[in-house]
Amino acid sequence: MREKGPLVHCITNYVTVNDVANVLLACGGSPIMSDEIQDVEDITSLCGGLVINIGTLDQRTIPAMSAAGKRANALGHPVLLDPVGAGASALRTRTALELMEGLELAVIRGNISEIKTLAAGSGTTRGVDADVADSVTEEDLDGPIALVQSLAAETGAVIAVTGAIDLVADGERCFVIRNGRPEMGRITGTGCQLSALACAYVTACPDRRLEAAAAAVAAMGLAGETGWANMAPSDGNSTYRNRIIDAIFHMDGAALDRGARYEVR
């Protein structure tokens, strides 16, 4: 990842765009942000990978997402879709499904409710958060694993579900990852950052998409653990956000190997 330093085009959530740029710089990549339809094809052509995040949709950016995705496909660049809030509104659900059907996606990353919506073609979520009833638990791993593997086989994409327990799967194998801290859910943007991180990892290792995406998910969770361990009593969620990015900046392969907690099913 750090040797190749991939340039990643992000059409992303304007709430978190600065944090997305900073986490890409921290991991050794480079970010570029553009959602203007007259600009996106040229920008995508310069980059190695593309993130499409639907967190703040509007009628101007939807055609730009499609145009950038088709250009990336034509160039053979990996495209990651983050279907933020799919199931929360008809527009989000329809847009996510149309992007999934119209583009060749390398990775789809979301929470379990969003992924269930894509698998079913409809659904409901609590805003951009997973419904409580949809949580992935130790007592019910087989069902979610079967779901993500089925969607991966159907779409040809690696499916990454993040939550208390993370699942990263293709049609044959599923990484069950147990890194992270519950406090990460109190920071806006950790999911958006992870999508950019995963796209960068896959761009750097395109022939090992499953392992690259799983490594990114484990790295983000481990950064959450490291960042929390470095918190002072007076620190809050704003400082925690920065400590997570700092942990990504200082992380190397050896640290990830030591800290990643996962099994393969």
C-alpha positions in Angstrom: 0.0 0.0 0.0 2.7 2.5 1.0 5.0 1.5 -1.8 2.3 2.1 -4.5 0.6 5.1 -3.0 -2.6 4.8 -5.0 -4.5 7.9 -6.1 -8.2 7.5 -5.3 -11.1 9.5 -6.7 -13.8 10.0 -4.1 -17.3 11.0 -4.9 -18.3 11.1 -1.3 -20.4 12.4 1.6 -19.8 16.2 2.0 -20.2 15.7 5.8 -17.1 13.6 6.0 -15.0 14.6 2.9 -12.1 16.1 4.9 -11.7 13.1 7.1 -11.9 10.8 4.0 -9.0 12.8 2.4 -7.0 12.7 5.6 -7.3 8.9 6.1 -6.2 8.3 2.6 -3.1 10.4 3.2 -2.5 8.7 6.5 -2.5 5.2 4.9 -0.1 6.2 2.2 -2.5 7.0 -0.6 -3.6 10.2 -2.2 -7.1 11.6 -2.5 -8.9 13.7 -5.1 -12.5 14.8 -4.8 -14.7 15.7 -7.7 -18.5 15.3 -8.3 -19.0 17.6 -11.2 -20.2 15.6 -14.2 -18.0 17.6 -16.6 -15.0 16.8 -14.5 -15.4 13.3 -13.2 -14.4 11.3 -16.2 -11.1 13.1 -16.6 -10.4 12.9 -12.8 -11.2 9.2 -12.7 -8.9 8.6 -15.7 -6.0 10.0 -13.6 -6.7 7.8 -10.6 -6.3 4.1 -9.8 -9.5 3.6 -7.9 -13.0 5.2 -7.4 -15.2 5.5 -4.3 -18.9 6.2 -4.8 -20.5 7.1 -1.5 -24.2 8.1 -1.7 -24.4 9.7 1.8 -25.4 13.1 0.5 -27.3 12.5 -2.7 -28.7 15.1 -5.1 -29.9 15.1 -8.7 -26.6 16.7 -9.8 -24.3 14.1 -8.4 -26.2 10.9 -9.3 -25.3 11.2 -13.0 -21.7 12.0 -12.1 -21.5 8.9 -10.0 -22.6 6.8 -13.0 -20.4 8.5 -15.5 -17.3 8.2 -13.2 -18.1 4.5 -12.6 -18.5 3.7 -16.2 -15.2 5.4 -17.0 -13.4 3.5 -14.2 -14.9 0.3 -15.5 -13.6 1.0 -19.0 -10.1 1.6 -17.6 -10.2 -1.5 -15.4 -10.0 0.5 -12.2 -11.7 -0.9 -9.1 -14.9 0.8 -8.0 -16.2 0.7 -4.4 -19.8 1.5 -3.7 -20.8 2.7 -0.2 -24.7 2.6 -0.2 -25.1 4.9 2.8 -28.7 4.8 4.0 -30.0 2.4 1.3 -33.4 1.5 2.6 -34.0 4.8 4.4 -35.5 6.5 1.4 -36.7 5.6 -2.1 -34.1 7.8 -3.7 -31.2 6.2 -1.8 -32.5 2.7 -2.4 -33.1 3.2 -6.1 -29.8 5.0 -6.7 -27.8 2.2 -4.9 -29.6 -0.5 -6.8 -29.1 1.3 -10.2 -25.4 1.8 -9.5 -25.0 -1.8 -8.4 -26.7 -3.1 -11.6 -25.1 -0.6 -14.0 -21.5 -0.8 -12.9 -18.9 -3.5 -12.3 -18.1 -3.1 -8.6 -15.0 -4.4 -6.9 -16.3 -3.9 -3.4 -19.6 -3.0 -1.8 -19.2 -1.8 1.8 -22.1 -1.0 4.2 -23.8 -1.9 7.4 -25.9 -5.1 7.5 -29.2 -3.2 6.9 -27.9 -1.5 3.8 -26.5 -4.8 2.5 -29.8 -6.6 3.2 -31.6 -3.8 1.2 -29.3 -4.4 -1.8 -29.8 -8.2 -1.6 -33.6 -7.9 -1.3 -34.0 -4.9 -3.7 -35.9 -3.0 -0.9 -35.8 -2.5 2.8 -35.8 -0.1 5.7 -33.0 1.3 7.9 -32.9 3.7 10.8 -31.4 6.7 8.9 -27.8 5.7 8.0 -27.5 3.3 10.9 -28.2 -0.4 11.0 -31.5 -1.5 12.5 -31.0 -3.1 15.8 -32.8 -6.2 14.6 -30.2 -6.5 11.8 -27.1 -6.7 14.1 -24.5 -9.4 13.4 -23.9 -11.3 16.6 -21.9 -14.3 17.7 -25.1 -16.2 18.2 -26.2 -15.6 14.6 -23.3 -15.6 12.3 -24.3 -18.2 9.8 -27.2 -16.3 8.4 -25.3 -13.0 7.7 -22.4 -15.0 6.3 -24.6 -16.8 3.9 -26.2 -13.5 2.9 -23.0 -11.7 2.1 -21.5 -14.7 0.2 -24.7 -15.0 -1.9 -24.6 -11.3 -2.8 -20.9 -11.6 -3.6 -21.5 -14.5 -5.9 -24.4 -12.7 -7.6 -22.6 -9.4 -8.1 -19.0 -10.5 -8.5 -18.0 -7.9 -5.8 -16.4 -8.4 -2.5 -19.0 -7.6 0.1 -17.9 -5.9 3.4 -20.4 -5.6 6.2 -19.2 -3.6 9.2 -20.6 -3.4 12.7 -19.8 -5.0 16.0 -18.5 -8.0 14.0 -17.3 -7.3 10.5 -17.8 -9.7 7.6 -15.8 -9.5 4.3 -16.7 -12.1 1.7 -16.5 -13.3 -1.8 -18.6 -16.2 -3.1 -16.3 -18.8 -1.5 -14.7 -17.4 1.7 -15.7 -15.0 4.5 -13.4 -13.2 6.8 -15.0 -12.7 10.3 -13.2 -9.8 11.9 -13.5 -8.8 15.5 -11.4 -5.6 15.7 -12.9 -2.2 16.7 -14.5 -0.3 19.5 -18.1 0.5 20.1 -17.1 4.2 20.6 -16.3 4.4 16.9 -20.0 4.6 16.3 -20.1 8.0 18.0 -17.9 9.6 15.4 -19.4 10.8 12.1 -17.4 9.3 9.2 -15.7 6.2 10.3 -17.6 4.2 7.7 -16.8 6.7 5.0 -13.2 6.6 5.9 -13.2 2.9 5.8 -14.7 2.8 2.3 -11.9 5.0 1.1 -9.3 2.9 2.9 -10.7 -0.3 1.4 -10.7 1.2 -2.1 -7.0 2.2 -1.6 -6.0 -1.2 -0.4 -7.8 -2.9 -3.3 -6.3 -0.5 -5.8 -2.8 -1.4 -4.4 -3.5 -5.1 -4.6 -6.1 -5.6 -7.4 -5.3 -9.4 -7.7 -6.2 -10.0 -4.1 -9.4 -8.0 -3.6 -10.8 -10.2 -0.8 -7.6 -10.1 1.3 -7.1 -6.4 0.6 -10.6 -5.4 1.7 -10.4 -7.6 4.8 -7.0 -6.0 5.7 -8.5 -2.5 5.4 -11.5 -3.5 7.6 -9.1 -5.0 10.2 -6.8 -2.0 10.0 -9.7 0.5 10.7 -10.9 -1.6 13.6 -7.4 -1.9 15.0 -6.9 1.9 14.6 -10.1 2.4 16.6 -8.6 0.2 19.4 -5.2 2.0 19.3 -6.8 5.4 19.2 -9.0 4.6 22.2 -6.1 3.3 24.2 -4.3 6.7 23.7 -7.2 8.8 24.9 -6.7 11.1 27.8 -9.5 11.6 30.4 -10.3 15.0 29.0 -10.5 13.8 25.4 -13.8 13.4 23.5 -15.1 12.2 20.2 -13.4 14.9 18.2 -10.0 13.9 19.6 -10.9 10.2 19.1 -11.4 10.9 15.4 -8.0 12.3 15.1 -6.4 9.5 17.1 -7.9 7.0 14.7 -6.4 8.8 11.7 -3.0 9.0 13.6 -3.2 5.3 14.3 -3.6 4.6 10.5 -0.7 6.9 9.8 1.6 4.9 12.1 0.3 1.4 11.3 2.5 -0.9 9.3 2.1 -4.5 8.1 3.7 -6.0 11.2 1.4 -4.1 13.5 -1.6 -5.2 11.5 -0.5 -8.8 11.6 -0.1 -8.7 15.3 -3.4 -6.9 16.0 -5.8 -8.3 13.5 -8.3 -10.6 15.1 -10.1 -12.7 12.5 -11.1 -16.2 11.2 -11.9 -17.4 7.7 -15.0 -19.4 7.1 
